[in-house]
Amino acid sequence: MSKTRLFQSSIDRFFVGDEHDRYKKARFTDSLLSDSRTVIQAYGEYESIGSGVYVSRCRKELAENMHGVACVAQCENREMQIECVHGRCSTGMLCGNQRFQLGQSVALSLEKSSDKGIMLIVDDFISEGNFVVQYTGEVLTEAEYVQRRKDLCGTRHYYGIRLSQSHVVDAAYKGSMARFANHSCSPNCAMEKWEVGGETCLGLFARSPIARGEEITFNYASHNAETSTRKCVCGARNCKGVIPS
């Protein structure tokens, strides 16, 4: 014998005036207080939705900045260093929290220095807090990176940045211009970890305003995957003399 299946059906179309609100209040009160509600009553006591609805969250459109860009201030995702998902943010094309996904890095170039070697230079003014460039590379396990270090033994430059306790982003063979950013004991940028589409990404962000033509630097401490130390030539007044591992 086949079973009868019940499907939820909205009866809102049959209400007139304020009958909907009065019925909605009554049906929820009755169903919560009653232990003998029928299956049909159970189906009708709620509205089926496919995702969570935030009752008290402010509309993001109200948080636009002076340039008409949203998700800059008061964005919960941004505060937690999580990018809004492209195509899913309620602010649409106004969303300013998709910089990794859209590749919104600043204009950069390389210059040669007599003491530092290659330097990463910014070609335009950067405001404090702005995204500079993503640090990309091959994501290796700890064991894979250790083996690569052995293979590259004697090489002067290493480009491993720790992504997690078990993985390293290595830009030795593949990466972005961020691989050329030198260490400084008084850096103008910081390396940050962001969640982008379910993946952890690394990016350089300006710690202070950076003028055109300045070198991009960050502190290697806690990010560098190396175990050795080298002499630091950053020239900062608080220079510690060595590049931290």
N, C-alpha and C positions, 0 to 999 in steps of 0.2 A: 504494500500500500504506500503510495507516494505521500510525502509529508507536505503540508501546506506551508509556504514561505511567506513571511510578512515583510513588506517594504515600507520604509518611512515615506510619508506623503505630507506635504505642507497643507494646512487648512487655513492659512492666513488669508487666502483669496476670498473666503466666505464671510469675513468679518466686516462690520460697518462701524464707522466712527471710532470710538475708543474701546470697542469690544475686544480688539486684539490685545491691548495692554492689560485689560481686566482679566481676560482669559489666561494670558501668559502668567500673570502673578498667581492666579488661582491654581493653575495646573501644577506649577512648581511647588507651591505650598502643600497642596493635597498629596502630591507624590512623595514628598519628603516626610510627611507625617503619617502616611499610610503604609502598612506592611502588606496590604492585599491588593496592590495595583495590578492591573492586567498587563499582558505583554503589549497590547496596543497602547495603553497608557505609557508604558515605559518607552516605547518608540517615539511617542509624541512629546515627551517632557523635555527634550533637548533639541538643539539645532546641530546637525552634523557639519563639521568643518574639517578641512584637510590639513590645517596647520594652526599653530598657536596664535591667538589674538591678544595683543597687549592692551589691556584696558586703560592703563594710566600713562602709557608712553606718549610723549609729545610728538606731533607730526614733524618730521625732519625738515619739511619745507619752511618751517618757522625759524630754522637755525642757519639760514643762509648768511654768508658774510657780505661785505660791501661790494664784492665783485660778482654777486649772484651765484656763488658756489656753495653748495650744502655739504654736510658731513665734515665740516672743518672744526667747529667748536660744538661742544655738547653732543658729540656723537659717541654713543656707548662703544661701538666697535673700535673707533679710533683711539679712545682712551685705553682700551685693552690691547692696542697694537694688533688689531684684526682688521683686514680690509673688507669692505662691503663687497658682496658677490656681484660681479658685473652682470647687469641685466635683471637683478633681483632687488636692488635697493629701491625703496619707495620714492626717492628723490629723482630717479631716472638719470637723465643726462646732466643734471646739476651736481651729482655726487662727486666730491673731491677726495674720496677715500679709496681710490682704485689705482694708485700711482704705480705699484708694482705690476699690476695686470696690464696697464696701458703703456708701460715703459716710459714714464714721464721723468726721465733723468735730465739733468741740466747739460749744457754744452761744455765739453771737457777737451783738453788737449794735453800733450806731453812736452816736457822740456828737459834738457840735460843740465845737471848740476855737477860742479867739480867735486863736491864732497858727498852728496847724497845719491848721485847717479841719476836715474830717471825720476822725474817728479810729475805728479798729476796736478794740472792747473785748471782752474775754473775760468771759463770765457765770458761769463755774465755774473752780475751781482746775485747773491743768494741771501734770502732773508733767513733769520733764525728759525729753526724748526723745519725748514723745507727739506724735502727729499732730494738727495744729490744723485745717487746711482745705486743700483742693486749689485751686490757682490755675488756673481754667479761662478759656476765651475762644476766640476764633476763631484758628485756626492759619493764619498767613499766610506766604507766601514773603517773602524779603527785599525783592524788588521790589514786592510788593503792600503791604507795610508802609510802605515809603518813599512810595508813592503816597498811602496813607491819611494819613500825616503831612502831606503837602502839602495834602490836602483839609481837614484839621483845623488848618491853619496859624492861629496866634493863640489856639488853645485853651490854657487853663492846665494842664489835667491830661491826661497820657498814661499808658497802661496796658500798654505793650509790655514783655514779659519774654522774653528770648532763650531759646528751646528748644534750638536747635542753631546751627551755623554758617550754615544756610540758612533757618531758620524761626523765627518769632516768635509767641508767644501774646499776642494783643491782646484785652484785656477792655474796650475802649472802649464797645462796644455790647452785648456778651454776655459773661457771666462769673459769678463767684461773689463772695461778700463779701470774699474775699482781695484784691480789687482796691483796697480801701480801706486796706490796711496801709501805713503811712507808713515812710519811711526813718529809721534811727537809726544813729549811729556806734557805739553800744553796744546792739545789738538783743537782744531776748529770744527771737527766732525765727530760723531759717535756712531759706532756700529750697533744697529738694533736688530732684534729678531721680531719678525711679523708673521702672523698666520695668514696665508693667502690661498684661498680655495682648498683648505685642508692640508696645505703643505707649509713648512716653516721656511721662511726666506730671510736672507741677510741684506741689509741696506745701510748706506751711509746717510746720516742726517746732520744738517748744520747745527752746531751747538751755539753759534753766534753768527751775526751778519758776516758774510764773506765777500770781499771786494773782487772785482774782476782782475784776473792776473795772479791771485793768491794761490798758494799751494794747498791742496786738500790733504789733510792729515787726520789720523785717529790714533788712539792709544791701543797698542797691541795687547796690553795686559788683559787676561781672562778670555781673549779671543784667539790669540795665536796658538796654533796646534804644535808648535815647535817645543823642544825641550832644552835647547841650547840658548845662550845669551850672546849678544854681539854688542859692540860699542855703539852708543847712540850719538849721533851728530845733529840732533834736531835744533840745537842752538837756543832752546828755551831757557829762561832764567832759572827755572826749577828742574832743569835736566838732571836725571838720575845717573847719567853716564852709561847706562846699558839699556838695550832694548829688551823689555821683559818677555818671558816665555809664558 
